[in-house]
Amino acid sequence: MLSNKSQYILSKIGIPLFEDAKNPSIDDEINIHFFQKDNILTLHAHSVDEYPEKEIKLLEAIIEAIHGPNQSASQGAVTSSSREPFNTKDFKVSSDLKATLVFCELNNLFDGLDFIISPTLEDMLSNPDLKKDLWSKLKPLQST
């Protein structure tokens, strides 16, 4: 147990001693942004709209390499508590997904979703060897 002085100091610098279990803090929420084109779902830490042009072109090239039937692109964000994993139902995407590519760190946040973990688009642009690793995972999915 902390002394009254320690509790007072911690409260003044903004460190809570206890959290209300019924009302988790907002900091506990996690946002995952998704972008789906054709039957390829991609997950990101930030919205695709925020990417520089070079990263968007790389993302489009990756999707184009393994795409299936042409469908319009959709995107959005899903928010969840870090205590509850995301589920495939959280994403309003088509059910005939060919692949789910992850361009961010997930830390076991998904339930029932098979995915391919990729380096970030920025990392692949700065180190082209990372593209080869991703391509080896995507080659079996390539359309013929």
N, C-alpha and C positions, 0 to 999 in steps of 0.2 A: 504494500500500500504506500502511496506517495504521501509525503507530508503536505500540509495545507499550503506551505510556501511554494513547493514544487508544482502543485496543482494550479495555484494562482499564476505562476510564471508561464506554465504551458498554455493556460487559457488566454493569457495576454498575447502570446505569439501565434495563436490560432490553431493549436494542436488540441483536438478534442480527446477527452479521456474515454468517453463512451459514445457509441453510436446507437441511434434508435433503430432497432431491427425492423420495425414496421415501415419506416421511412428512410430507405437507403439514400445516401448522398448522391448528388448529381454527378460527382466525380467518378462514381462507380459505373456509369453508363459507358458503353462502347459503341462507336459508330463504325459500320462497315459499309462502304460504298460499292455498288455493283453496277456493271455495264454488261448488257447482253446484246450480241449481234448474231444473227442467224441462230445456230444452236450452241453457241459458245458463251458461257457465263464467266465473267472476270470479276474478281473481288479486289478492292483497293482500300488503302487507308484514307485517301482523299478522293474527291470527285474527279472524274475524268476531265471535266471542264476546266479544272485547275492545272492540268498538265501542260507543259510547253509543247509547241507544235511537233518537235522531233519525237517526243515520247508518244504523242497521239499517233503519229505515222508508224512508229514501231509497233504499237498495240494493234493498229489496223492490219499491218503486215502479218502479225502472228495469227490473228483471227482469220485472215484471208487464206493462210496456208492450210488451215484445217477445217474451214467452214463446211457447212452442209447446205440445206435448202435456204434460199434467200428469204430473210424476214427482216422487218424493220428493227432498228436498234431501240433499246429501252435502257433506262438507267434510273437509279434512285439510291436511297440509303436505308439501312436497317439499324435500329438502335435497340440494344439489349443490356441488361445488367450483366456484369462480369460473372455473376453467380449462376446465371442460366445460359446454357449454350444456345447458339442459333440453331435453327432447324430449316430444312429445305422449304417448309411452308412459309417461312418468314419472307422469302423472296418471291415476288410476283413474276415468275418466269415460266417459260413453256416447259412442259414435262418431258419433252424429247431432247434433253441436253446431251450433247456429244462429249463435252468436256467442261470442267470448271477449273479455271486458272486463278491462282492466288498470287497477287503481287504485293502482299504485305504480311506481317507476322500475325498469326492467329492465336497461338497459345491455347490450343484445344478448345476453341470457342464454337465448334460446329458439331452437330449431332446428325448422323445419317447422310453426310455429304462427302462423296469421293472427290478428291481434287488433286491437281498437280501444282506443287509449290514451285514458284518461279522467283528468280531474283527480281528486284524492282526494275522498272523500265529505265530509270536513271542509271542504275548500276550496269545494266546491259549496254547502254550507250557508251559508258566510260570504259567498260571492259568487254570487248566483243567475244571473248572466249566464253563468257557466261551464256551467250546466245546458243552456242553449240550444245551446252548441257541441256538447255530447255528444248532445243530441237530434237535431241535424242529421245526425250520423253514424248514429244508431240508427233514424231514421224509415224508411229503406228496408227495415229488418228487421221492422217492425211487423206483427203478425198482423192479418189482415183478417177 
